[in-house]
Every structure is written in structure tokens, then in C-alpha cells.
């Protein structure tokens, strides 16, 4: 599960914010859920990959113990 502990602050027009919040409510989503989805889609569209914080380390990336 992704860690959601980093904050992103932005300034937008109050009317645009209200319209966005109303649309999110109509779709039974929080504004944060929608913004996170938009960011994931934007990164994917530009070929940017990342490992979400809190994800387990893939087995291939784990250091192997040397047998004696």
C-alpha cells in the first residue's frame, strides 16, 4: 500500500475549486483520490516509472546472503 504522507499545496481559483469538489462529490470520490489518479496517469503518459513508498522490495532487488 502506498504511503500517503507527503503534502502537495497548490493555489487555484476558488470557483474552480468549488466546481471540482462538487464534481468529486457527485462521483463519490474525494478530491485527493482524483488528484492522485491524475498524477499517476500523467506520470504514465510521460513514461515515468516509480516504486510507491511502502511497497515491498521486489525479490530480485533484495540482497542475497552468501552461503558458506
MODELLER restraints for C-alpha pairs under 7 A, 6 or more apart:
rsr = mdl.restraints
at = mdl.atoms
rsr.add(forms.Gaussian(group=physical.xy_distance, feature=features.Distance(at['CA:1:A'], at['CA:54:A']), mean=6.08, stdev=0.5))
rsr.add(forms.Gaussian(group=physical.xy_distance, feature=features.Distance(at['CA:1:A'], at['CA:55:A']), mean=6.17, stdev=0.5))
rsr.add(forms.Gaussian(group=physical.xy_distance, feature=features.Distance(at['CA:2:A'], at['CA:52:A']), mean=5.54, stdev=0.5))
rsr.add(forms.Gaussian(group=physical.xy_distance, feature=features.Distance(at['CA:2:A'], at['CA:53:A']), mean=5.43, stdev=0.5))
rsr.add(forms.Gaussian(group=physical.xy_distance, feature=features.Distance(at['CA:2:A'], at['CA:54:A']), mean=5.37, stdev=0.5))
rsr.add(forms.Gaussian(group=physical.xy_distance, feature=features.Distance(at['CA:2:A'], at['CA:55:A']), mean=6.53, stdev=0.5))
rsr.add(forms.Gaussian(group=physical.xy_distance, feature=features.Distance(at['CA:3:A'], at['CA:53:A']), mean=5.43, stdev=0.5))
rsr.add(forms.Gaussian(group=physical.xy_distance, feature=features.Distance(at['CA:3:A'], at['CA:54:A']), mean=5.57, stdev=0.5))
rsr.add(forms.Gaussian(group=physical.xy_distance, feature=features.Distance(at['CA:21:A'], at['CA:31:A']), mean=6.17, stdev=0.5))
rsr.add(forms.Gaussian(group=physical.xy_distance, feature=features.Distance(at['CA:24:A'], at['CA:30:A']), mean=5.85, stdev=0.5))
rsr.add(forms.Gaussian(group=physical.xy_distance, feature=features.Distance(at['CA:24:A'], at['CA:31:A']), mean=5.94, stdev=0.5))
